[in-house]
Amino acid sequence: MTQATDTSSRTRAQIADRTLRKDPWWRAPAITATLLTIWVLYATVHVFLGRWYWVPKYHYLTPFYSPCISGSCATGSASLGTWFGKVPSIIPYALVSLPFVLGFRLTCYYYRRAYYRAFWRAPAACAVREPHKTYTGETRFPLIMQNLHRYFFFAVILISVLNTYDLTQAFRGPNGDFGLGLGTLIMLINVMLLWAYTLSCHSCRHITGGRLRHFSAHPVRYWIWTQVSKLNGRHMQLAWITLGTLMLTDLYIMLVASGAISDLRFYN
């Protein structure tokens, strides 16, 4: 009996059929793979495009180029100043933030599930046999790097603060006084949802309420933890919605910056 137990603990279930499911289980991972591919292609092209990211008249800066720290940045778009001279277009202007934003998204608990199933089929769906013969989880390189998620969280908090600053600048009109346009509202919605997605992170939930033995002794942290927990229940939805608002914000600013459309102004 002991030998049989030891053997079964070292091997995976042997099922001849790929799955016994009769429903279209493949639909969800296929849709996920398609949408993620479209977004990655769009973002990659625009990050390296090097133009149509800044509207000086209304102080609109796309989040894909914030902070713009290169000497190649358009006049007025470098809120943190230029850290080095002009660079070729193969180097992103927002070099300081993109690695952390990308790292945060890639290591996000929800996104791991999404692209593990959609691209690696590990597994493609519940009760569906995956093509991998062995399973090591996230204990070996490179997947062990997923444990950096909690550290990317702190960096993204700072980037969210910077996005908020960019938003405040978008409330300036052509003459420098208060102004409001459709681009301002789009940026406002995007920043609010980005904050919601960031604060709904599982790491944020652990930071606010983790390692506490008695919530009654920490009423403030307990209240914060309950609010973060409410957001955490919408983490998947926020992960997808913010991809959409990021694309919409970037696309709108690009169209205005290129002259393809004019910003709809409500005031100033």
Backbone bond lengths (Angstrom), bond angles and torsions (degrees), N, CA, C in turn:
res aa  C-N    CA-C-N  psi(-1)  N-CA   C-N-CA  omega(-1)  CA-C   N-CA-C  phi
1 M - - - 1.471 - - 1.525 110.67 -
2 T 1.340 115.57 -42.44 1.464 119.31 -179.68 1.513 111.18 -63.14
3 Q 1.329 116.09 -42.03 1.456 120.85 -179.61 1.521 110.98 -62.52
4 A 1.311 117.14 -42.70 1.471 120.83 179.85 1.521 110.80 -64.14
5 T 1.329 116.43 -39.18 1.465 120.04 179.53 1.510 111.33 -66.16
6 D 1.340 116.12 -43.07 1.467 119.65 179.37 1.521 111.18 -63.54
7 T 1.328 116.14 -39.84 1.461 119.88 -178.93 1.515 111.31 -66.13
8 S 1.334 116.62 -43.94 1.465 119.82 -178.04 1.510 112.06 -67.27
9 S 1.339 116.88 -28.04 1.462 119.39 -179.31 1.521 111.90 -73.84
10 R 1.353 116.46 -17.84 1.460 119.83 -178.60 1.520 112.77 -99.62
11 T 1.301 118.34 -5.22 1.458 121.02 -178.41 1.509 110.13 -123.60
12 R 1.326 115.76 162.54 1.455 120.97 -179.70 1.523 109.48 -96.34
13 A 1.306 115.56 160.21 1.466 120.26 179.81 1.523 109.83 -59.84
14 Q 1.315 116.18 133.77 1.460 121.58 -178.92 1.536 109.27 -98.35
15 I 1.333 115.62 104.06 1.458 121.54 -179.82 1.520 107.92 -121.62
16 A 1.312 115.71 121.47 1.463 119.70 -176.38 1.525 112.09 -67.18
17 D 1.316 117.38 -43.56 1.455 120.95 -179.41 1.520 110.69 -74.26
18 R 1.328 115.07 146.29 1.456 119.65 176.53 1.517 110.23 -61.35
19 T 1.307 116.55 -43.10 1.446 123.04 175.17 1.520 109.22 -165.53
20 L 1.315 115.96 156.34 1.465 121.53 175.19 1.524 111.33 -100.70
21 R 1.329 115.80 2.85 1.454 120.04 -179.20 1.530 110.83 -72.00
22 K 1.322 117.00 142.69 1.459 122.81 -179.58 1.528 112.02 -108.29
23 D 1.325 117.09 -10.42 1.465 120.41 -179.59 1.533 109.69 -82.07
24 P 1.328 118.82 164.29 1.484 121.88 179.53 1.526 111.43 -74.99
25 W 1.333 116.90 68.46 1.457 121.81 -176.41 1.518 112.42 -64.27
26 W 1.333 117.12 -23.12 1.460 122.29 -176.79 1.529 112.63 -76.40
27 R 1.325 116.94 -13.84 1.466 120.02 -173.88 1.529 112.11 -65.62
28 A 1.323 117.02 -47.71 1.465 120.71 -176.90 1.531 112.51 -61.15
29 P 1.343 119.61 -51.03 1.476 118.31 178.07 1.517 113.05 -63.79
30 A 1.344 117.82 -31.25 1.463 120.29 178.98 1.526 110.93 -67.66
31 I 1.328 116.16 -42.39 1.460 120.42 177.79 1.521 110.38 -65.13
32 T 1.329 115.90 -42.85 1.461 120.44 178.83 1.520 111.37 -59.83
33 A 1.321 116.79 -46.35 1.463 121.11 -179.70 1.523 111.04 -62.76
34 T 1.312 117.47 -40.45 1.465 121.44 -179.34 1.523 111.09 -65.19
35 L 1.324 116.65 -48.48 1.465 120.64 -177.27 1.529 111.47 -66.39
36 L 1.322 117.51 -41.97 1.462 120.24 178.85 1.526 110.92 -65.31
37 T 1.322 117.25 -38.26 1.463 120.45 178.82 1.525 111.05 -64.62
38 I 1.324 116.76 -44.14 1.468 121.01 178.72 1.527 110.14 -60.29
39 W 1.333 116.45 -45.15 1.461 119.24 -177.99 1.526 111.26 -66.11
40 V 1.313 117.48 -44.22 1.468 120.80 -179.04 1.528 110.62 -62.34
41 L 1.321 117.39 -41.68 1.462 120.15 178.71 1.524 111.06 -64.12
42 Y 1.328 116.06 -44.90 1.467 120.37 178.74 1.529 110.15 -59.89
43 A 1.340 116.86 -50.76 1.458 121.14 -176.64 1.526 111.10 -63.16
44 T 1.320 117.32 -40.62 1.462 120.38 -179.31 1.518 111.53 -62.01
45 V 1.327 116.58 -45.23 1.468 120.78 179.49 1.519 110.58 -61.80
46 H 1.332 117.71 -45.49 1.457 120.47 -174.38 1.518 112.81 -75.02
47 V 1.324 117.60 -31.42 1.456 119.67 178.09 1.526 110.88 -64.71
48 F 1.319 116.45 -35.84 1.458 120.36 -177.64 1.531 112.94 -98.80
49 L 1.320 117.78 3.52 1.467 121.06 -178.55 1.521 111.35 -66.77
50 G 1.321 116.77 -43.20 1.454 120.58 175.12 1.510 115.65 78.99
51 R 1.301 119.40 15.00 1.471 121.66 178.21 1.526 109.35 -157.97
52 W 1.331 114.65 165.79 1.467 122.34 178.23 1.525 111.66 61.36
53 Y 1.308 116.29 42.61 1.453 121.45 179.49 1.531 112.35 -119.49
54 W 1.320 117.45 -5.18 1.461 121.92 -173.35 1.520 109.74 -138.17
55 V 1.333 115.85 129.44 1.466 121.71 176.29 1.527 106.64 -113.07
56 P 1.324 118.57 95.85 1.468 120.69 -173.78 1.527 113.77 -63.28
57 K 1.315 117.29 -31.31 1.464 120.56 -177.49 1.518 111.73 -62.81
58 Y 1.339 116.45 -37.57 1.465 120.92 -177.46 1.525 112.92 -115.84
59 H 1.322 117.01 5.04 1.469 122.76 177.11 1.529 112.40 60.17
60 Y 1.324 115.83 42.61 1.463 121.34 176.17 1.522 109.28 -93.06
61 L 1.319 116.59 123.56 1.462 121.64 175.50 1.522 108.19 -124.57
62 T 1.322 117.24 124.48 1.455 120.23 179.53 1.527 110.75 -66.81
63 P 1.325 117.85 142.55 1.471 120.22 179.26 1.523 112.99 -62.76
64 F 1.335 117.95 -18.89 1.456 120.40 178.13 1.531 111.94 -69.54
65 Y 1.340 117.12 -15.53 1.464 120.70 -177.85 1.528 112.13 -121.74
66 S 1.323 116.96 20.50 1.461 120.51 -178.37 1.526 110.56 -110.97
67 P 1.345 117.38 128.39 1.462 127.12 -4.73 1.527 110.77 -83.28
68 C 1.300 115.53 142.06 1.464 120.40 178.04 1.522 107.12 -86.56
69 I 1.321 117.41 110.94 1.463 121.29 -171.51 1.526 112.90 -117.28
70 S 1.318 116.59 3.42 1.460 120.49 -177.78 1.530 110.49 -87.39
71 G 1.320 115.32 153.48 1.450 120.15 174.75 1.509 112.23 -66.92
72 S 1.340 116.28 -11.54 1.458 121.08 178.14 1.526 112.30 -84.96
73 C 1.338 117.38 -6.74 1.464 120.98 -176.64 1.527 111.04 -64.13
74 A 1.314 114.56 147.36 1.456 119.83 178.31 1.524 110.05 -64.56
75 T 1.328 115.94 150.32 1.461 121.18 -179.24 1.528 110.79 -57.43
76 G 1.326 116.27 126.98 1.453 121.72 178.13 1.514 114.79 93.42
77 S 1.322 118.29 -10.91 1.462 120.89 -175.78 1.527 112.88 -90.42
78 A 1.320 116.92 -13.88 1.470 120.66 -176.72 1.525 109.68 -90.46
79 S 1.324 116.88 85.38 1.467 121.19 -176.59 1.526 112.14 -67.31
80 L 1.321 117.73 -28.01 1.467 121.53 179.17 1.521 112.12 -100.37
81 G 1.337 116.62 8.37 1.447 120.69 -177.05 1.523 111.88 83.34
82 T 1.296 116.25 171.11 1.462 121.12 179.17 1.532 108.87 -95.76
83 W 1.315 115.37 127.04 1.458 121.11 -175.85 1.526 112.24 -92.05
84 F 1.322 116.09 -18.78 1.468 120.41 177.46 1.517 107.80 -156.80
85 G 1.323 115.99 173.58 1.456 120.93 -175.56 1.510 113.43 -74.75
86 K 1.313 115.24 -165.60 1.453 120.79 -178.42 1.527 110.42 -65.77
87 V 1.307 114.12 143.93 1.463 120.55 -178.10 1.520 108.81 -128.29
88 P 1.338 117.68 156.57 1.464 119.67 175.66 1.515 110.96 -65.56
89 S 1.321 116.43 159.34 1.466 121.62 -175.44 1.521 112.72 -64.73
90 I 1.331 117.57 -15.55 1.464 120.04 -179.90 1.533 111.37 -71.75
91 I 1.341 116.33 -14.62 1.466 120.96 178.08 1.529 108.51 -102.51
92 P 1.326 118.64 122.31 1.469 120.74 -178.89 1.523 111.86 -61.96
93 Y 1.319 116.56 142.08 1.465 120.39 179.22 1.528 110.89 -67.04
94 A 1.340 116.79 -33.73 1.469 121.37 179.91 1.527 110.11 -93.89
95 L 1.309 115.93 49.39 1.461 121.52 -173.93 1.524 112.36 -59.81
96 V 1.319 117.48 -30.87 1.463 120.85 -173.86 1.526 112.57 -74.15
97 S 1.331 118.41 -26.66 1.461 120.19 -174.79 1.522 113.87 -104.74
98 L 1.308 117.58 -32.95 1.461 120.38 -173.63 1.530 113.94 -58.63
99 P 1.337 120.31 -41.63 1.480 118.87 179.03 1.529 112.54 -60.34
100 F 1.331 117.36 -37.15 1.463 120.15 -178.45 1.527 111.35 -75.21
101 V 1.343 116.38 -39.95 1.467 119.56 177.58 1.522 109.92 -64.05
102 L 1.331 116.27 -44.72 1.459 120.59 178.84 1.523 110.38 -63.99
103 G 1.330 117.16 -43.37 1.454 120.55 179.41 1.516 112.07 -62.93
104 F 1.323 116.85 -39.19 1.460 120.99 179.49 1.516 111.07 -64.82
105 R 1.324 116.46 -43.27 1.461 119.79 -179.44 1.530 111.30 -70.06
106 L 1.312 117.07 -42.64 1.465 120.10 -177.59 1.522 112.11 -65.00
107 T 1.333 117.01 -34.82 1.455 120.22 -177.29 1.526 112.82 -93.32
108 C 1.324 117.12 -1.30 1.466 121.72 178.37 1.525 109.57 -57.43
109 Y 1.333 116.87 138.57 1.463 120.69 -177.00 1.523 112.00 -59.08
110 Y 1.332 116.61 -40.71 1.466 117.61 179.91 1.518 111.16 -69.48
111 Y 1.337 117.43 -46.18 1.462 119.19 -177.76 1.526 112.05 -62.91
112 R 1.327 116.85 -32.40 1.467 118.98 175.74 1.520 109.74 -58.20
113 R 1.316 115.57 -50.41 1.464 119.26 178.30 1.523 110.59 -57.43
114 A 1.335 116.56 -42.72 1.464 120.57 -174.96 1.526 111.56 -63.86
115 Y 1.349 116.88 -52.96 1.465 116.35 -175.33 1.529 112.84 -82.78
116 Y 1.340 118.61 -21.02 1.460 119.02 171.78 1.529 109.71 -60.65
117 R 1.321 115.23 -45.55 1.463 119.52 -178.14 1.525 112.02 -75.32
118 A 1.323 117.12 -40.83 1.460 120.51 -173.22 1.526 113.05 -73.55
119 F 1.336 116.83 -39.83 1.464 120.07 -173.74 1.523 113.56 -108.00
120 W 1.323 117.42 -39.11 1.459 120.17 -176.48 1.519 112.80 -96.00
121 R 1.338 115.63 -12.14 1.467 120.68 -179.25 1.531 110.41 53.25
122 A 1.336 114.23 52.32 1.451 119.41 -176.62 1.529 111.53 -126.26
123 P 1.331 118.16 73.97 1.469 126.75 -16.57 1.527 109.48 -88.04
124 A 1.324 117.06 170.80 1.462 120.42 178.82 1.516 111.12 -68.44
125 A 1.319 117.53 -32.43 1.462 123.14 178.19 1.518 108.40 -162.72
126 C 1.316 116.89 166.79 1.459 120.86 178.21 1.526 109.95 -63.64
127 A 1.322 116.13 138.59 1.470 122.80 178.03 1.523 112.67 65.71
128 V 1.341 117.50 23.77 1.457 122.25 175.72 1.518 108.05 -119.04
129 R 1.314 116.22 125.51 1.469 121.02 -176.74 1.518 110.38 -65.75
130 E 1.317 116.24 131.11 1.459 120.92 178.00 1.524 110.35 -91.15
131 P 1.343 117.22 159.00 1.467 119.58 -176.00 1.525 114.26 -79.09
132 H 1.323 118.05 -8.36 1.460 120.59 -176.37 1.526 111.01 -81.82
133 K 1.318 116.18 133.44 1.457 120.71 -178.63 1.517 112.30 -82.22
134 T 1.328 116.84 -28.55 1.461 120.47 -179.47 1.523 109.98 -121.32
135 Y 1.305 115.48 161.29 1.460 121.07 -179.56 1.515 109.45 -141.42
136 T 1.311 116.60 120.70 1.465 121.53 179.49 1.518 111.62 -118.41
137 G 1.338 116.62 0.45 1.448 119.74 -179.84 1.512 111.96 63.64
138 E 1.329 116.38 -138.73 1.465 121.29 -179.44 1.523 109.75 -110.96
139 T 1.337 115.33 44.33 1.466 121.33 -176.85 1.522 112.79 -103.63
140 R 1.325 117.57 -6.35 1.460 120.79 -178.46 1.518 109.95 -128.94
141 F 1.338 115.31 160.45 1.451 120.92 176.70 1.538 109.58 -67.16
142 P 1.326 120.47 137.49 1.465 126.27 6.95 1.521 114.74 -93.70
143 L 1.349 117.97 -8.88 1.457 119.41 -172.95 1.523 112.92 -68.74
144 I 1.311 118.05 -17.69 1.452 118.70 176.96 1.523 110.54 -65.78
145 M 1.344 116.88 -19.38 1.459 121.77 177.93 1.524 111.89 -68.31
146 Q 1.328 117.22 -12.64 1.459 119.97 177.24 1.526 111.29 -61.14
147 N 1.329 116.82 -22.15 1.462 120.64 -179.81 1.524 112.94 -69.60
148 L 1.333 117.21 -6.49 1.462 120.80 177.25 1.525 111.98 -78.42
149 H 1.318 116.75 -2.07 1.465 120.53 -175.07 1.518 112.11 -54.76
150 R 1.308 118.15 -42.01 1.469 121.62 -176.86 1.520 111.03 -63.73
151 Y 1.343 117.71 -29.50 1.461 121.01 179.65 1.531 110.73 -81.41
152 F 1.322 116.61 -36.64 1.464 119.19 174.49 1.527 110.63 -60.96
153 F 1.333 116.53 -30.19 1.463 120.51 -179.05 1.524 110.70 -58.26
154 F 1.327 117.48 -45.77 1.460 120.36 -178.77 1.528 111.43 -63.98
155 A 1.323 116.83 -38.58 1.465 120.02 178.65 1.521 111.04 -65.96
156 V 1.321 116.58 -39.76 1.459 120.37 -178.19 1.529 111.05 -69.49
157 I 1.321 117.94 -28.92 1.461 120.29 174.28 1.531 109.53 -58.89
158 L 1.318 116.90 -44.81 1.464 120.71 178.92 1.531 110.95 -64.78
159 I 1.323 116.52 -38.82 1.465 119.96 179.03 1.526 110.30 -67.13
160 S 1.336 117.31 -34.98 1.462 120.67 177.16 1.527 110.25 -65.92
161 V 1.326 116.71 -36.08 1.465 120.25 175.44 1.527 109.73 -62.80
162 L 1.319 116.44 -41.75 1.458 120.54 178.69 1.528 111.26 -65.10
163 N 1.340 116.95 -40.16 1.463 119.94 176.46 1.531 110.91 -62.10
164 T 1.318 115.87 -35.16 1.459 120.34 177.09 1.525 110.87 -66.00
165 Y 1.315 116.21 -39.06 1.474 119.96 176.16 1.526 110.46 -63.21
166 D 1.325 116.64 -43.51 1.469 119.80 177.45 1.529 110.79 -58.72
167 L 1.330 115.49 -36.45 1.460 119.83 178.30 1.526 111.12 -64.73
168 T 1.331 117.26 -42.57 1.466 119.39 179.73 1.524 111.07 -61.47
169 Q 1.316 117.05 -34.23 1.457 120.23 177.85 1.524 111.75 -69.16
170 A 1.319 116.68 -28.06 1.468 120.99 179.72 1.523 112.09 -72.54
171 F 1.332 117.54 -8.80 1.465 121.17 175.11 1.528 111.41 -89.70
172 R 1.302 116.99 12.31 1.464 121.61 176.53 1.524 109.21 -101.25
173 G 1.293 115.22 134.89 1.459 120.66 179.11 1.514 111.64 -86.60
174 P 1.338 117.37 -174.17 1.467 121.13 -178.70 1.518 113.61 -60.09
175 N 1.334 117.22 -31.58 1.465 120.41 -178.74 1.527 112.72 -92.29
176 G 1.300 117.61 4.90 1.456 121.60 179.02 1.507 114.28 92.61
177 D 1.335 117.62 -13.77 1.462 120.97 177.18 1.522 110.18 -81.10
178 F 1.338 115.35 179.82 1.459 119.86 -179.39 1.521 110.87 -58.99
179 G 1.325 115.40 135.99 1.457 120.91 178.17 1.514 110.16 -145.41
180 L 1.315 115.18 156.20 1.466 119.36 -177.93 1.520 108.96 -145.67
181 G 1.336 114.69 127.65 1.453 120.47 178.37 1.515 110.37 -138.41
182 L 1.319 115.62 176.07 1.463 119.60 178.65 1.521 110.40 -60.98
183 G 1.324 116.79 -37.32 1.463 119.88 177.58 1.513 112.36 -61.51
184 T 1.331 116.74 -36.24 1.460 120.96 177.88 1.520 110.66 -62.40
185 L 1.332 116.10 -44.74 1.458 120.42 -179.19 1.519 111.40 -66.67
186 I 1.330 116.90 -39.33 1.466 120.07 177.84 1.524 110.59 -62.83
187 M 1.332 116.45 -43.17 1.464 120.02 177.57 1.525 111.13 -65.23
188 L 1.321 117.22 -37.67 1.459 121.40 179.20 1.530 111.06 -61.84
189 I 1.320 116.08 -48.14 1.464 120.46 179.33 1.523 110.60 -61.81
190 N 1.324 116.12 -41.63 1.466 120.60 -179.04 1.525 111.03 -63.14
191 V 1.335 117.08 -45.80 1.466 120.56 -178.50 1.525 110.72 -65.37
192 M 1.323 117.62 -41.32 1.464 120.59 179.16 1.525 111.07 -61.57
193 L 1.322 116.47 -42.88 1.463 120.11 -179.44 1.532 111.44 -71.99
194 L 1.326 116.92 -33.82 1.459 119.41 175.99 1.526 110.94 -64.43
195 W 1.322 116.80 -39.63 1.464 120.05 175.81 1.523 110.32 -63.34
196 A 1.344 115.87 -42.58 1.466 119.27 -179.91 1.520 111.07 -62.97
197 Y 1.347 116.83 -42.16 1.462 120.00 178.75 1.524 111.12 -64.60
198 T 1.328 116.62 -44.17 1.463 120.59 -178.77 1.525 111.40 -63.39
199 L 1.336 116.85 -45.30 1.460 120.45 -177.31 1.527 112.45 -75.84
200 S 1.335 117.07 -15.90 1.469 119.46 176.86 1.518 111.88 -84.15
201 C 1.329 116.42 -0.55 1.465 121.75 -178.78 1.527 111.03 -61.31
202 H 1.316 116.46 144.76 1.459 121.57 178.88 1.532 111.27 -61.23
203 S 1.328 116.90 -32.30 1.462 119.66 178.24 1.525 110.82 -66.03
204 C 1.324 116.55 -38.44 1.463 120.20 178.04 1.524 109.98 -64.38
205 R 1.310 116.70 -39.76 1.468 120.82 178.81 1.522 110.73 -62.81
206 H 1.328 116.51 -39.06 1.468 120.15 179.13 1.524 110.99 -70.40
207 I 1.343 116.51 -38.23 1.462 120.08 -179.25 1.523 110.81 -64.00
208 T 1.325 116.28 -40.57 1.459 119.66 -176.20 1.527 113.35 -76.77
209 G 1.335 117.53 -33.73 1.460 118.79 -175.18 1.507 115.60 -130.31
210 G 1.312 117.27 -0.08 1.453 119.45 -178.01 1.521 112.86 -74.56
211 R 1.315 115.50 155.83 1.466 123.70 175.53 1.531 112.85 64.81
212 L 1.329 116.81 19.58 1.466 120.45 174.96 1.528 108.75 -102.09
213 R 1.314 116.62 129.89 1.458 120.09 179.80 1.532 111.70 -87.91
214 H 1.331 115.50 -29.61 1.465 119.04 -177.43 1.525 108.60 -135.58
215 F 1.318 116.01 107.98 1.452 119.88 178.22 1.528 111.22 -63.95
216 S 1.325 116.81 -30.43 1.462 120.30 -177.68 1.524 112.24 -61.51
217 A 1.323 116.77 -25.35 1.461 120.91 179.95 1.525 112.10 -84.56
218 H 1.316 117.01 -8.14 1.469 121.48 -178.14 1.528 109.04 -135.42
219 P 1.321 118.66 68.99 1.466 121.50 -174.52 1.524 113.77 -61.83
220 V 1.333 117.76 -35.49 1.465 120.20 -178.67 1.525 109.84 -68.54
221 R 1.325 115.81 -48.43 1.462 118.70 179.22 1.522 110.74 -64.35
222 Y 1.327 117.37 -33.78 1.466 119.89 178.26 1.523 110.53 -65.20
223 W 1.323 117.13 -41.63 1.467 120.23 178.78 1.525 110.25 -63.49
224 I 1.338 116.59 -44.83 1.468 120.14 178.77 1.526 110.18 -61.70
225 W 1.319 116.07 -42.52 1.467 121.02 -179.97 1.521 111.19 -61.25
226 T 1.320 117.45 -40.28 1.474 119.96 179.51 1.525 111.12 -65.96
227 Q 1.330 117.09 -37.72 1.465 119.65 179.32 1.531 110.86 -68.91
228 V 1.333 115.73 -42.08 1.465 119.49 178.11 1.524 110.09 -65.15
229 S 1.334 116.64 -36.46 1.463 120.67 179.20 1.520 111.43 -63.42
230 K 1.325 116.91 -35.72 1.462 120.11 176.94 1.525 110.32 -63.88
231 L 1.320 116.15 -43.35 1.463 119.84 176.91 1.527 110.75 -66.05
232 N 1.333 115.70 -38.49 1.455 120.28 -178.14 1.520 112.33 -59.53
233 G 1.337 116.33 -31.03 1.460 120.11 177.19 1.518 113.21 -67.56
234 R 1.337 116.92 -14.71 1.473 122.56 178.78 1.528 111.20 -111.91
235 H 1.336 116.12 18.37 1.464 120.06 -174.05 1.534 112.16 -60.93
236 M 1.314 117.47 -42.67 1.467 120.53 -179.56 1.522 110.55 -62.60
237 Q 1.333 117.48 -47.42 1.452 120.82 -179.60 1.528 111.06 -61.97
238 L 1.328 116.58 -42.01 1.459 120.29 179.67 1.523 111.61 -66.83
239 A 1.321 116.79 -33.48 1.468 120.32 177.86 1.519 110.79 -60.74
240 W 1.328 117.24 -42.04 1.466 121.04 179.42 1.516 111.83 -77.22
241 I 1.325 117.27 -42.38 1.469 120.18 -177.70 1.523 111.13 -61.30
242 T 1.340 117.07 -41.14 1.460 119.36 -178.81 1.524 112.60 -69.29
243 L 1.323 117.64 -28.60 1.467 118.57 171.95 1.519 109.69 -61.89
244 G 1.336 116.01 -41.01 1.449 120.40 179.39 1.519 112.58 -67.71
245 T 1.343 117.78 -43.34 1.461 119.82 -178.71 1.531 111.76 -70.66
246 L 1.325 116.93 -32.65 1.468 119.43 174.71 1.521 111.01 -62.70
247 M 1.329 116.16 -44.37 1.459 120.23 179.36 1.524 110.94 -66.20
248 L 1.341 116.99 -42.74 1.460 120.90 -179.76 1.524 110.78 -63.12
249 T 1.332 117.07 -45.44 1.464 120.90 -179.79 1.515 111.15 -61.35
250 D 1.322 116.62 -46.81 1.463 120.86 179.91 1.528 111.05 -63.60
251 L 1.322 116.80 -43.34 1.457 120.64 -178.00 1.524 110.98 -65.28
252 Y 1.328 117.01 -42.53 1.463 119.77 -179.38 1.525 110.92 -63.94
253 I 1.330 116.35 -46.31 1.471 119.66 179.46 1.516 110.70 -63.44
254 M 1.326 117.23 -38.31 1.466 120.16 178.32 1.520 110.94 -62.61
255 L 1.329 117.47 -43.71 1.459 121.03 -179.06 1.527 111.47 -65.31
256 V 1.337 116.30 -39.20 1.468 119.68 178.29 1.523 110.31 -70.14
257 A 1.335 117.02 -43.89 1.464 121.12 -178.51 1.523 111.92 -64.71
258 S 1.321 116.94 -33.92 1.468 120.51 -178.79 1.526 112.32 -81.95
259 G 1.330 117.24 -9.96 1.454 120.27 -178.77 1.511 114.17 86.50
260 A 1.326 117.03 5.28 1.472 120.27 -179.27 1.521 110.86 -67.53
261 I 1.343 117.22 -35.67 1.471 121.95 175.74 1.513 108.39 -136.73
262 S 1.321 115.70 165.46 1.452 122.19 175.09 1.519 109.32 -105.68
263 D 1.316 115.51 144.31 1.460 119.23 179.31 1.529 109.92 -68.82
264 L 1.305 115.86 133.30 1.467 121.07 176.47 1.510 108.64 -78.10
265 R 1.344 116.44 111.06 1.443 121.71 -175.98 1.520 111.75 -96.30
266 F 1.337 115.88 135.47 1.454 121.82 176.65 1.532 111.09 -102.56
267 Y 1.312 115.60 -30.14 1.467 120.38 178.30 1.512 109.10 -153.48
268 N 1.341 114.87 132.13 1.466 121.51 179.04 1.527 110.11 54.75
